[in-house]
C-alpha cells in the first residue's frame, strides 16, 4: 500500500512519455525527460523517507518534491538536509541538473533552428 504513490507516479510518467513520443518528439528526448523526472521523483522519495521526522522542514512529501526539483534546477530551496543520505542527494541532484539541462537547451535550439531554416527556404 505504501508503494501506491510510487506506482501511480511511474504510470503517469509512462503515459505522458508515450503521448509525447507518438510523433511529437524523438525517442532520445523522451528518454531524457523520463530520466530527469524519474531520478528527481526517486530522490524526493528517498529524501522524504530519510528526512521525515528528523528534519523539521520536511513535514510532507510535497516539501520533499519541492526540494528535489529546486535541487535539480540548481535554484535551491530553504530546506537543508540533515541526514547523510539527504546530503548525498543534495550533491547529486544539482550535478544531474547541470548535466541534463544543457541537453534540453540544445534540443530546443536545434528544433528552432531547423524550423527557421525551413521557413527561409
CORTASUL-V35430 format. One record per residue. RES is the residue in one small letter. PSI is psi in whole degrees, -180 to 180 (NA if undefined). OMEGA is omega in radians with two decimals (NA if undefined). Layout:
# CORTASUL-V35430
res,psi,omega
RES,PSI,OMEGA
RES,PSI,OMEGA
This chain:
# CORTASUL-V35430
res,psi,omega
x,-33,3.12
x,-21,-3.13
x,-5,-3.09
x,-46,3.12
x,-37,3.14
x,-46,-3.14
x,-42,3.13
x,-41,3.14
x,-43,3.12
x,-38,3.09
x,-41,3.11
x,-41,3.13
x,-42,3.13
x,-42,3.12
x,-45,-3.12
x,-44,3.14
x,-42,3.11
x,-40,3.11
x,-40,-3.14
x,-36,-3.07
x,-31,-3.08
x,75,3.04
x,-1,-3.08
x,-41,3.11
x,166,-3.12
x,160,-3.08
x,-36,3.13
x,-44,3.13
x,-38,3.09
x,-41,3.08
x,-39,3.09
x,-50,-3.14
x,-44,3.14
x,-42,-3.13
x,-48,-3.12
x,-47,-3.11
x,-44,-3.11
x,-47,-3.14
x,-38,3.13
x,-42,3.13
x,-44,3.11
x,-38,3.09
x,-39,3.10
x,-40,3.09
x,-47,3.11
x,-45,3.13
x,-45,-3.14
x,-44,-3.12
x,-39,-3.08
x,-26,-3.06
x,-24,-3.10
x,130,-3.13
x,-23,3.13
x,-45,-3.11
x,119,-3.09
x,-18,-3.13
x,-9,3.12
x,89,-3.12
x,-4,3.04
x,170,-3.09
x,-29,3.11
x,-40,3.09
x,-39,3.12
x,-40,3.11
x,-40,3.07
x,-46,3.14
x,-43,-3.11
x,-45,-3.13
x,-37,3.09
x,-30,3.08
x,-44,-3.10
x,-26,3.07
x,0,-3.12
x,20,3.07
x,-43,-3.13
x,156,-3.13
x,169,3.13
x,21,3.09
x,124,-3.11
x,135,-3.13
x,147,3.10
x,-17,3.12
x,164,3.14
x,-42,3.12
x,-43,3.11
x,-39,3.14
x,-38,3.08
x,-44,3.10
x,-35,3.13
x,-22,3.07
x,-40,-3.06
x,-37,-3.10
x,-48,3.08
x,-34,3.09
x,-42,3.07
x,-45,3.13
x,-41,3.14
x,-26,3.10
x,-36,-2.99
x,-31,-3.10
x,-33,3.01
x,-33,3.08
x,-44,3.10
x,-45,-3.14
x,-44,3.13
x,-41,-3.13
x,-48,-3.13
x,-40,3.11
x,-41,3.11
x,-40,3.10
x,-46,3.14
x,-43,3.14
x,-42,3.12
x,-42,3.11
x,-39,3.13
x,-42,3.11
x,-39,3.14
x,-39,3.13
x,-36,3.14
x,-29,-3.12
x,NA,NA
